[in-house]
Amino acid sequence: MNSQSQTIQQQEHVVDPITLEVIRHGIVSITDQIDANITRTAFSPYVYEYKDFAVGLVSAEGELIAQCTGGMPVFVADSVGMAVRDGLSVYGRERLHHGDVVACNHAAIQGQHLNNTVMYTPIYAGANRDVLIGFFAINVHWIDIGGITPRSSDIFMEGLQLRSIKLWSKGEPIQEVYRIIENNTRFPVELLGDIAAQHAGCMLGRDLTQKLADKYGVQTFVNAVKTILDQSEAAARHRYARLPTVITVTKRFSIMMANPTNRCQSASK
């Protein structure tokens, strides 16, 4: 692929408000649909009962565009976007092809425990399916990834670490990676079942997003996404500007730190 096919230039022009809202609600609807599908098809209760996962659409630059409305609140902190940005730095756009699927659970990237594993796939649209418009990403709590104890004191005790590793390449599974995962979990049936549900969600989410972009035109879709991100930033900045400036001092903590005797007495109570 040449550089022109990697992504589309975000030309400055206004998207009509009706089309904008159709696309805005369309991408959220897609993430919610995949949310429902994963709930129905996952193997472990962590996923289908506790719903310890999140579905998101990420831009070609790794910015979170939309996320399912029923996922874990803690995942709103853009765990999927951080994983995609790391994958872009590792592979570059030229090495992320249609049909590739990447997994990442690295704590230094996502700031979460290793069980939370993001899986994502690039979305190519256009007449020749050669324009990168984003990534469809799903963060799922993998039921077990090895590890010596539930309360580890060292990252290497937590289990298997995967930093932006391809699970699928151009539509074909990489069996060696699957064998590594299967042999590093206490629950291979449940975990591989959850991974299959996660992968299927990425595939369907990718295809639905591609169809939405092609329906309204790739340039219109990209401009709508840019407008949505700009509006979100403006709304957040407006809200932050209205927050009062408050300086909070914890007096008890300050006294305890200044006087070790008080700290010991407090700890013994």
Secondary structure, DSSP 8 states (H G I E B T S, - for coil): --HHHHB---------HHHHHHHHHHHHHHHHHHHHHHHHH-SSHHHHTT--EEEEEE-TTS-EEEE-TTS-GGGGGTHHHHHHHHHHHHH-GGG--TT-EEEE--HHHHSS-TTEEEEEEEEEETTTT-EEEEEEEEEEE-S----S-SS-SSHHHH----SSEEEEETTEE-HHHHHHHHTT-S-HHHHHHHHHHHHHHHHHHHHHHHHHHHHH-HHHHHHHHHHHHHHHHHHHHHHHHTS-------HHHHHHHH-HHHHHHHHH-
